[in-house]
Amino acid sequence: MSEIVIDNITKIFGEGGAKPFTAIKDVDFHVKDREFISVVGPSGCGKTTLMRMVAGLETVSRGEIRVAGKPVKGPGPDRAVVFQQFALFPWKTVRENIVFGMRSKGASKAERDKAVHHYLTLMKMEGTEDKYPHQLSGGMQQRVAIARSYATDPGVLLMDEPFGALDAQTRTIMQEELVRVSKDNPRTVMFITHSVEEAVYLADRVVVMGRNPGHIREVIDVAQTRQAEKWSEEPIDDVMEKSSFTHLRGQVWRLLREQMGDDM
Amino acid sequence: MKRRIPLLAYSIASLVLFFGGWQAVVSAGLVSSFVLPSPIDVIDRTITMMIRPFAGALLWEHALSSIGRFLGGFGLAAAIGIPLGLMMGRFRLLEDIVTPLFEGYRYVAPLAWVPFAALWFGTGIGGAIMVIFTGAFAPCVINAYRGARLVDRHLIEAAQTHGASELRIGWEVLLPGALPSIVAGLRISAGLGWQSLIGAELIVVSSGIGYVMIQGQSNLSPETVVTSMLVIGLVGLAIDFGLRAAETAVRRKWEGQ
């Protein structure tokens, strides 16, 4: 049971220094086990900082984050991160990259081979095990990074704008793939993005954040609509034309626009 | 490829001109062969030293004992310097602790350690290794440190969030990430180490090329001194050539990525 409990946290950078900066204030939120949530918000709303705190890559100034009941003290393989920059090890092959996290957990050679085969098949990348990352396209590299995180078998998957560096077509394909992969391998996912469409298309719930300082503005439920309208059975372009989708997208957009208005 | 041939011709011409001029100056009696031995004298001396022991051993045995000491000191410098540099790049606290001591040490010339080397190790192999170590250590540390600092932060974070221990981060992320910088550092380090070795051998040991040189001087045999210089130069060149090849190989492999 890998639920994420974000228990009333505040993040202040440079606390005690001359210019402390409050990035996030009083954020309180629970992600249920195997729930897919996406976090959207304008630049500087602290969404990446929030994810980094869950990952244990950033400390919390006040409050506490608990994953599967245990307070987060630092990074660990129970919370694998997929980065926007892919962050594959350039000197390791696709195979070595995929098993990196498995080796931390002491997986046997047989288990590792099985996982490499499984995930490369799942990602439609058979035959690339001995290639190096630079020999692959951006989309392929990000698939490997996603496979590396899934193979580590974390309770929680954290994704920091994973498709942000990809071109529009690749991005669309990857969004569909992620829906397909996460349907068969449900995990608790926290997905950070700039894209409202992406947030609504992928998530069970969309967390809309605001800034100055970063806070949660509203949480929008998508899961019910998705199931009722069977989004995951149709191509992404068709889904995006459905009125159920455009309605939710409009709702998120309005919240973001109000937020922009606050600053002007 | 066409362009290479004339360039090589210039190089050969310059060597021929240099050695020819050198031989001519001595043959013409412009300087006494006692002050400057001619190239032919030197070649003659080199051949003699290869077949007849001088200062207790044949020329190549002296060269080997120098190379052995060099590898000892250089290897030790790399074995301690590279991990230290990587750790300094990873842990700010260690960097703050080591930096003042390190900055103090690195501006002390390797030869300034010779008196201590002699005091602590006498004429044993330890003294020479210590002097080479002091020459070779700094570039190992500095380049490993710089290389580690330049490793993409996301790679380290990816390793952390996939459960890697600090040891594994060092071995599988920082070391390969810093490798181009480390190999460049090793080349500088080998040059400095080899130069300090000769200095050390002039003083603290009783074999090796530096020792041959000092014996040549006291036996009033300038051609022995020039032969030694030649060997020092050639071995140094070979070391640099090997490390340059390693550097190119690493760079080619890494920059393709």
Chai-1 contact restraints between the chains, C-beta under 6 A:
chainA,res_idxA,chainB,res_idxB,connection_type,confidence,min_distance_angstrom,max_distance_angstrom,comment,restraint_id
A,A55,B,T161,contact,1.0,0.0,6.0,A-B,restraint_1
A,L57,B,E157,contact,1.0,0.0,6.0,A-B,restraint_2
A,P75,B,Q160,contact,1.0,0.0,6.0,A-B,restraint_3
A,P75,B,T161,contact,1.0,0.0,6.0,A-B,restraint_4
A,P77,B,H162,contact,1.0,0.0,6.0,A-B,restraint_5
A,P77,B,G163,contact,1.0,0.0,6.0,A-B,restraint_6
A,A80,B,T161,contact,1.0,0.0,6.0,A-B,restraint_7
A,A80,B,H162,contact,1.0,0.0,6.0,A-B,restraint_8
A,V81,B,T161,contact,1.0,0.0,6.0,A-B,restraint_9
A,F83,B,H154,contact,1.0,0.0,6.0,A-B,restraint_10
A,Q85,B,H154,contact,1.0,0.0,6.0,A-B,restraint_11
A,A87,B,H154,contact,1.0,0.0,6.0,A-B,restraint_12
A,A87,B,L155,contact,1.0,0.0,6.0,A-B,restraint_13
A,A87,B,A158,contact,1.0,0.0,6.0,A-B,restraint_14
A,P90,B,Q257,contact,1.0,0.0,6.0,A-B,restraint_15
A,W91,B,P176,contact,1.0,0.0,6.0,A-B,restraint_16
A,F100,B,H162,contact,1.0,0.0,6.0,A-B,restraint_17
A,G101,B,H162,contact,1.0,0.0,6.0,A-B,restraint_18
A,G101,B,G163,contact,1.0,0.0,6.0,A-B,restraint_19
A,S104,B,G163,contact,1.0,0.0,6.0,A-B,restraint_20
A,S104,B,A164,contact,1.0,0.0,6.0,A-B,restraint_21
A,H134,B,Q257,contact,1.0,0.0,6.0,A-B,restraint_22
A,T152,B,H162,contact,1.0,0.0,6.0,A-B,restraint_23
